[in-house]
Amino acid sequence: MGKKFREARPEAGLPEKLVLYCGRHDYGTRVLQGTGNLAVVMRAMGHGSPSTAMKYQHPELEQVRRVLNGTKSSHHPEPGL
């Protein structure tokens, strides 16, 4: 699958630094943002420890600012997650 992605990437106009594995990090980040539940992320991604699961987290700075400022988040969890 990785080879097919690398072949299709230039045709789609995607940057070379975008690799298929980036999707795993995006998935982990979005699941945690949507659920707020690290245990769910760990189960979904097959991780056995919180430290491993946290390597896949890339919070958006704006979300962190909203939390610190006490403003309501504009992010709503997706149904079914």
The first five atom37 places (N, CA, C, CB, O) and aatype in JSON, in Angstrom:
{
  "aatype": [12, 7, 11, 11, 13, 1, 6, 0, 1, 14, 6, 0, 7, 10, 14, 6, 11, 10, 19, 10, 18, 4, 7, 1, 8, 3, 18, 7, 16, 1, 19, 10, 5, 7, 16, 7, 2, 10, 0, 19, 19, 12, 1, 0, 12, 7, 8, 7, 15, 14, 15, 16, 0, 12, 11, 18, 5, 8, 14, 6, 10, 6, 5, 19, 1, 1, 19, 10, 2, 7, 16, 11, 15, 15, 8, 8, 14, 6, 14, 7, 10],
  "atom_mask": [
    [1, 1, 1, 1, 1],
    [1, 1, 1, 0, 1],
    [1, 1, 1, 1, 1],
    [1, 1, 1, 1, 1],
    [1, 1, 1, 1, 1],
    [1, 1, 1, 1, 1],
    [1, 1, 1, 1, 1],
    [1, 1, 1, 1, 1],
    [1, 1, 1, 1, 1],
    [1, 1, 1, 1, 1],
    [1, 1, 1, 1, 1],
    [1, 1, 1, 1, 1],
    [1, 1, 1, 0, 1],
    [1, 1, 1, 1, 1],
    [1, 1, 1, 1, 1],
    [1, 1, 1, 1, 1],
    [1, 1, 1, 1, 1],
    [1, 1, 1, 1, 1],
    [1, 1, 1, 1, 1],
    [1, 1, 1, 1, 1],
    [1, 1, 1, 1, 1],
    [1, 1, 1, 1, 1],
    [1, 1, 1, 0, 1],
    [1, 1, 1, 1, 1],
    [1, 1, 1, 1, 1],
    [1, 1, 1, 1, 1],
    [1, 1, 1, 1, 1],
    [1, 1, 1, 0, 1],
    [1, 1, 1, 1, 1],
    [1, 1, 1, 1, 1],
    [1, 1, 1, 1, 1],
    [1, 1, 1, 1, 1],
    [1, 1, 1, 1, 1],
    [1, 1, 1, 0, 1],
    [1, 1, 1, 1, 1],
    [1, 1, 1, 0, 1],
    [1, 1, 1, 1, 1],
    [1, 1, 1, 1, 1],
    [1, 1, 1, 1, 1],
    [1, 1, 1, 1, 1],
    [1, 1, 1, 1, 1],
    [1, 1, 1, 1, 1],
    [1, 1, 1, 1, 1],
    [1, 1, 1, 1, 1],
    [1, 1, 1, 1, 1],
    [1, 1, 1, 0, 1],
    [1, 1, 1, 1, 1],
    [1, 1, 1, 0, 1],
    [1, 1, 1, 1, 1],
    [1, 1, 1, 1, 1],
    [1, 1, 1, 1, 1],
    [1, 1, 1, 1, 1],
    [1, 1, 1, 1, 1],
    [1, 1, 1, 1, 1],
    [1, 1, 1, 1, 1],
    [1, 1, 1, 1, 1],
    [1, 1, 1, 1, 1],
    [1, 1, 1, 1, 1],
    [1, 1, 1, 1, 1],
    [1, 1, 1, 1, 1],
    [1, 1, 1, 1, 1],
    [1, 1, 1, 1, 1],
    [1, 1, 1, 1, 1],
    [1, 1, 1, 1, 1],
    [1, 1, 1, 1, 1],
    [1, 1, 1, 1, 1],
    [1, 1, 1, 1, 1],
    [1, 1, 1, 1, 1],
    [1, 1, 1, 1, 1],
    [1, 1, 1, 0, 1],
    [1, 1, 1, 1, 1],
    [1, 1, 1, 1, 1],
    [1, 1, 1, 1, 1],
    [1, 1, 1, 1, 1],
    [1, 1, 1, 1, 1],
    [1, 1, 1, 1, 1],
    [1, 1, 1, 1, 1],
    [1, 1, 1, 1, 1],
    [1, 1, 1, 1, 1],
    [1, 1, 1, 0, 1],
    [1, 1, 1, 1, 1]
  ],
  "atom_positions": [
    [[0.81, -1.17, 0.0], [0.0, 0.0, 0.0], [0.87, 1.26, 0.0], [-0.94, -0.01, 1.19], [0.56, 2.24, -0.67]],
    [[1.97, 1.22, 0.76], [2.86, 2.36, 0.82], [3.44, 2.72, -0.54], [0.0, 0.0, 0.0], [3.58, 3.89, -0.88]],
    [[3.78, 1.7, -1.32], [4.34, 1.93, -2.66], [3.31, 2.62, -3.56], [4.81, 0.6, -3.29], [3.65, 3.56, -4.28]],
    [[2.08, 2.16, -3.51], [1.02, 2.77, -4.33], [0.78, 4.23, -3.92], [-0.31, 1.96, -4.21], [0.57, 5.09, -4.77]],
    [[0.83, 4.48, -2.61], [0.67, 5.85, -2.13], [1.8, 6.74, -2.65], [0.62, 5.89, -0.6], [1.55, 7.85, -3.12]],
    [[3.03, 6.26, -2.56], [4.18, 7.04, -3.04], [4.07, 7.33, -4.53], [5.5, 6.3, -2.76], [4.46, 8.4, -4.99]],
    [[3.53, 6.38, -5.29], [3.36, 6.59, -6.74], [2.24, 7.6, -7.02], [3.05, 5.26, -7.45], [2.35, 8.41, -7.95]],
    [[1.18, 7.56, -6.23], [0.02, 8.43, -6.46], [0.23, 9.84, -5.9], [-1.22, 7.81, -5.84], [-0.4, 10.79, -6.36]],
    [[1.09, 9.98, -4.93], [1.29, 11.26, -4.24], [1.61, 12.4, -5.21], [2.4, 11.14, -3.22], [0.96, 13.44, -5.14]],
    [[2.6, 12.26, -6.11], [2.9, 13.38, -7.02], [1.75, 13.69, -7.98], [4.17, 13.09, -7.82], [1.51, 14.85, -8.32]],
    [[1.05, 12.64, -8.41], [-0.07, 12.86, -9.31], [-1.2, 13.65, -8.64], [-0.61, 11.53, -9.82], [-1.93, 14.39, -9.3]],
    [[-1.33, 13.48, -7.32], [-2.35, 14.2, -6.56], [-1.88, 15.57, -6.12], [-2.77, 13.39, -5.36], [-2.65, 16.34, -5.54]],
    [[-0.6, 15.88, -6.39], [-0.06, 17.18, -5.99], [0.22, 17.29, -4.5], [0.0, 0.0, 0.0], [0.24, 18.39, -3.95]],
    [[0.44, 16.15, -3.85], [0.71, 16.14, -2.42], [2.2, 16.3, -2.17], [0.2, 14.84, -1.77], [3.02, 15.84, -2.97]],
    [[2.57, 16.95, -1.07], [4.0, 17.16, -0.77], [4.7, 15.84, -0.46], [4.17, 18.12, 0.4], [4.1, 14.92, 0.09]],
    [[5.96, 15.77, -0.8], [6.75, 14.56, -0.59], [6.87, 14.19, 0.89], [8.13, 14.73, -1.19], [7.01, 13.02, 1.24]],
    [[6.83, 15.21, 1.76], [6.96, 14.91, 3.19], [5.71, 14.25, 3.77], [7.27, 16.19, 3.95], [5.74, 13.74, 4.89]],
    [[4.61, 14.26, 3.02], [3.39, 13.58, 3.47], [3.53, 12.1, 3.18], [2.13, 14.17, 2.76], [3.61, 11.67, 2.03]],
    [[3.55, 11.32, 4.24], [3.68, 9.88, 4.1], [2.41, 9.22, 4.62], [4.93, 9.35, 4.87], [1.66, 9.81, 5.39]],
    [[2.18, 8.0, 4.19], [0.97, 7.29, 4.57], [0.84, 7.19, 6.09], [0.97, 5.9, 3.95], [-0.27, 7.22, 6.62]],
    [[1.95, 7.07, 6.77], [1.94, 6.93, 8.22], [1.39, 8.17, 8.92], [3.34, 6.64, 8.73], [0.97, 8.08, 10.08]],
    [[1.39, 9.33, 8.25], [0.83, 10.55, 8.84], [-0.63, 10.35, 9.24], [0.95, 11.74, 7.86], [-1.11, 10.95, 10.2]],
    [[-1.33, 9.51, 8.51], [-2.74, 9.24, 8.8], [-2.94, 8.64, 10.18], [0.0, 0.0, 0.0], [-3.94, 8.92, 10.83]],
    [[-2.0, 7.83, 10.63], [-2.11, 7.22, 11.96], [-2.03, 8.28, 13.05], [-1.01, 6.16, 12.16], [-2.76, 8.22, 14.04]],
    [[-1.14, 9.24, 12.88], [-1.02, 10.32, 13.86], [-2.28, 11.19, 13.85], [0.22, 11.18, 13.56], [-2.78, 11.57, 14.91]],
    [[-2.79, 11.49, 12.67], [-4.01, 12.29, 12.56], [-5.18, 11.56, 13.21], [-4.32, 12.61, 11.08], [-5.98, 12.17, 13.92]],
    [[-5.29, 10.26, 12.97], [-6.36, 9.46, 13.54], [-6.31, 9.5, 15.07], [-6.27, 8.0, 13.05], [-7.32, 9.76, 15.72]],
    [[-5.14, 9.25, 15.65], [-4.99, 9.26, 17.1], [-5.34, 10.61, 17.71], [0.0, 0.0, 0.0], [-6.01, 10.67, 18.74]],
    [[-4.9, 11.67, 17.07], [-5.19, 13.02, 17.55], [-6.68, 13.3, 17.5], [-4.43, 14.06, 16.73], [-7.26, 13.81, 18.47]],
    [[-7.31, 12.97, 16.39], [-8.75, 13.26, 16.24], [-9.61, 12.42, 17.17], [-9.17, 13.02, 14.8], [-10.61, 12.92, 17.69]],
    [[-9.25, 11.16, 17.38], [-10.04, 10.32, 18.28], [-9.95, 10.85, 19.71], [-9.55, 8.86, 18.22], [-10.96, 10.89, 20.41]],
    [[-8.76, 11.26, 20.14], [-8.64, 11.81, 21.49], [-9.39, 13.14, 21.61], [-7.17, 12.0, 21.87], [-10.06, 13.38, 22.61]],
    [[-9.28, 13.99, 20.6], [-10.0, 15.27, 20.64], [-11.5, 15.04, 20.68], [-9.62, 16.13, 19.43], [-12.23, 15.74, 21.38]],
    [[-11.96, 14.06, 19.93], [-13.41, 13.81, 19.84], [-13.99, 13.11, 21.05], [0.0, 0.0, 0.0], [-15.15, 13.33, 21.39]],
    [[-13.2, 12.27, 21.7], [-13.71, 11.49, 22.82], [-13.23, 11.99, 24.17], [-13.34, 10.06, 22.66], [-13.93, 11.86, 25.17]],
    [[-12.02, 12.57, 24.2], [-11.42, 12.96, 25.46], [-11.06, 11.76, 26.32], [0.0, 0.0, 0.0], [-10.87, 11.88, 27.53]],
    [[-10.95, 10.6, 25.69], [-10.76, 9.36, 26.43], [-9.52, 8.63, 25.89], [-12.02, 8.45, 26.32], [-9.57, 8.02, 24.82]],
    [[-8.42, 8.71, 26.64], [-7.18, 8.08, 26.2], [-7.31, 6.56, 26.12], [-6.04, 8.47, 27.13], [-6.68, 5.94, 25.27]],
    [[-8.11, 5.96, 27.0], [-8.29, 4.5, 26.97], [-8.92, 4.07, 25.64], [-9.17, 4.04, 28.15], [-8.55, 3.02, 25.1]],
    [[-9.84, 4.84, 25.12], [-10.46, 4.53, 23.82], [-9.42, 4.6, 22.71], [-11.63, 5.51, 23.52], [-9.37, 3.74, 21.83]],
    [[-8.58, 5.64, 22.76], [-7.52, 5.78, 21.76], [-6.59, 4.58, 21.81], [-6.72, 7.09, 21.98], [-6.24, 4.0, 20.78]],
    [[-6.2, 4.2, 23.01], [-5.29, 3.07, 23.18], [-5.89, 1.79, 22.6], [-4.95, 2.87, 24.66], [-5.2, 1.05, 21.89]],
    [[-7.15, 1.53, 22.9], [-7.8, 0.32, 22.36], [-7.91, 0.39, 20.85], [-9.19, 0.14, 22.98], [-7.61, -0.59, 20.16]],
    [[-8.33, 1.53, 20.33], [-8.52, 1.67, 18.89], [-7.23, 1.52, 18.1], [-9.14, 3.02, 18.58], [-7.22, 1.01, 16.99]],
    [[-6.13, 1.97, 18.7], [-4.85, 1.93, 18.0], [-3.99, 0.74, 18.37], [-4.1, 3.2, 18.27], [-2.92, 0.53, 17.8]],
    [[-4.45, -0.05, 19.34], [-3.71, -1.23, 19.74], [-2.5, -0.95, 20.6], [0.0, 0.0, 0.0], [-1.54, -1.72, 20.61]],
    [[-2.54, 0.16, 21.34], [-1.43, 0.52, 22.21], [-1.61, -0.07, 23.6], [-1.28, 2.05, 22.29], [-2.73, -0.14, 24.11]],
    [[-0.51, -0.5, 24.2], [-0.56, -1.08, 25.53], [-0.22, -0.12, 26.65], [0.0, 0.0, 0.0], [-0.39, -0.45, 27.82]],
    [[0.25, 1.08, 26.3], [0.62, 2.02, 27.35], [0.24, 3.44, 26.94], [2.13, 1.94, 27.65], [0.24, 3.79, 25.76]],
    [[-0.09, 4.27, 27.94], [-0.41, 5.66, 27.64], [0.75, 6.41, 26.98], [-0.8, 6.38, 28.92], [0.53, 7.27, 26.14]],
    [[1.98, 6.08, 27.37], [3.12, 6.79, 26.78], [3.23, 6.54, 25.28], [4.43, 6.37, 27.48], [3.6, 7.43, 24.52]],
    [[2.91, 5.32, 24.85], [2.92, 5.04, 23.41], [1.8, 5.79, 22.71], [2.77, 3.52, 23.15], [2.01, 6.4, 21.66]],
    [[0.61, 5.76, 23.3], [-0.54, 6.46, 22.69], [-0.28, 7.96, 22.58], [-1.81, 6.23, 23.51], [-0.68, 8.58, 21.6]],
    [[0.39, 8.53, 23.56], [0.63, 9.97, 23.54], [1.62, 10.4, 22.47], [1.13, 10.41, 24.89], [1.66, 11.58, 22.11]],
    [[2.42, 9.49, 21.97], [3.34, 9.82, 20.87], [2.57, 10.18, 19.6], [4.29, 8.64, 20.59], [3.12, 10.83, 18.71]],
    [[1.32, 9.77, 19.53], [0.5, 10.02, 18.35], [-0.39, 11.26, 18.51], [-0.35, 8.81, 18.06], [-1.22, 11.53, 17.65]],
    [[-0.22, 11.99, 19.59], [-1.06, 13.15, 19.85], [-0.39, 14.43, 19.41], [-1.41, 13.23, 21.33], [0.76, 14.71, 19.78]],
    [[-1.1, 15.2, 18.62], [-0.61, 16.49, 18.14], [-1.73, 17.52, 18.29], [-0.12, 16.4, 16.64], [-2.4, 17.87, 17.32]],
    [[-1.93, 17.99, 19.53], [-3.05, 18.91, 19.76], [-2.85, 20.22, 19.0], [-3.22, 19.19, 21.25], [-1.73, 20.69, 18.81]],
    [[-3.97, 20.78, 18.59], [-3.92, 22.07, 17.92], [-3.78, 23.15, 18.98], [-5.2, 22.3, 17.03], [-4.46, 23.11, 20.01]],
    [[-2.91, 24.1, 18.75], [-2.66, 25.14, 19.74], [-3.91, 25.95, 20.05], [-1.56, 26.07, 19.26], [-4.09, 26.38, 21.19]],
    [[-4.76, 26.16, 19.08], [-5.98, 26.93, 19.32], [-6.89, 26.21, 20.31], [-6.73, 27.18, 18.01], [-7.52, 26.86, 21.15]],
    [[-6.95, 24.91, 20.24], [-7.75, 24.14, 21.19], [-7.17, 24.29, 22.6], [-7.8, 22.65, 20.78], [-7.93, 24.46, 23.56]],
    [[-5.86, 24.24, 22.73], [-5.21, 24.41, 24.02], [-5.5, 25.81, 24.56], [-3.68, 24.18, 23.91], [-5.79, 25.97, 25.75]],
    [[-5.42, 26.83, 23.7], [-5.71, 28.2, 24.13], [-7.14, 28.34, 24.65], [-5.48, 29.19, 22.98], [-7.36, 28.99, 25.67]],
    [[-8.11, 27.72, 23.96], [-9.51, 27.79, 24.4], [-9.68, 27.17, 25.78], [-10.42, 27.08, 23.4], [-10.39, 27.71, 26.62]],
    [[-9.02, 26.06, 26.01], [-9.12, 25.4, 27.31], [-8.52, 26.28, 28.39], [-8.42, 24.02, 27.29], [-9.12, 26.48, 29.45]],
    [[-7.33, 26.81, 28.13], [-6.67, 27.64, 29.12], [-7.42, 28.94, 29.4], [-5.26, 27.96, 28.67], [-7.41, 29.46, 30.52]],
    [[-8.08, 29.47, 28.38], [-8.84, 30.7, 28.54], [-10.26, 30.46, 29.07], [-8.92, 31.43, 27.21], [-10.99, 31.41, 29.36]],
    [[-10.63, 29.2, 29.2], [-11.95, 28.88, 29.73], [-13.07, 29.12, 28.75], [0.0, 0.0, 0.0], [-14.23, 29.21, 29.16]],
    [[-12.76, 29.22, 27.46], [-13.81, 29.4, 26.46], [-14.28, 28.06, 25.96], [-13.32, 30.27, 25.29], [-13.54, 27.07, 25.98]],
    [[-15.51, 28.03, 25.52], [-16.1, 26.78, 25.05], [-15.43, 26.33, 23.76], [-17.61, 26.94, 24.83], [-15.16, 27.14, 22.87]],
    [[-15.16, 25.04, 23.66], [-14.54, 24.47, 22.48], [-15.53, 24.48, 21.32], [-14.03, 23.04, 22.75], [-16.73, 24.24, 21.52]],
    [[-15.03, 24.74, 20.13], [-15.89, 24.69, 18.95], [-15.88, 23.29, 18.33], [-15.44, 25.72, 17.92], [-16.55, 23.05, 17.33]],
    [[-15.12, 22.38, 18.94], [-15.03, 21.02, 18.4], [-16.11, 20.15, 19.02], [-13.63, 20.41, 18.66], [-16.26, 20.11, 20.24]],
    [[-16.85, 19.45, 18.17], [-17.88, 18.55, 18.65], [-17.51, 17.15, 18.2], [-19.28, 18.96, 18.14], [-17.19, 16.95, 17.03]],
    [[-17.55, 16.17, 19.11], [-17.21, 14.81, 18.72], [-18.09, 14.29, 17.61], [-17.29, 13.88, 19.9], [-19.28, 14.59, 17.55]],
    [[-17.51, 13.5, 16.73], [-18.25, 12.88, 15.65], [-19.15, 11.8, 16.21], [-17.3, 12.3, 14.58], [-18.72, 11.06, 17.1]],
    [[-20.37, 11.66, 15.73], [-21.23, 10.58, 16.2], [-20.63, 9.24, 15.86], [-22.62, 10.7, 15.61], [-20.05, 9.06, 14.79]],
    [[-20.77, 8.3, 16.76], [-20.3, 6.95, 16.5], [-18.87, 6.69, 16.91], [0.0, 0.0, 0.0], [-18.4, 5.56, 16.76]],
    [[-18.15, 7.68, 17.42], [-16.78, 7.44, 17.86], [-16.76, 6.92, 19.26], [-15.95, 8.7, 17.76], [-15.69, 6.66, 19.81]]
  ]
}
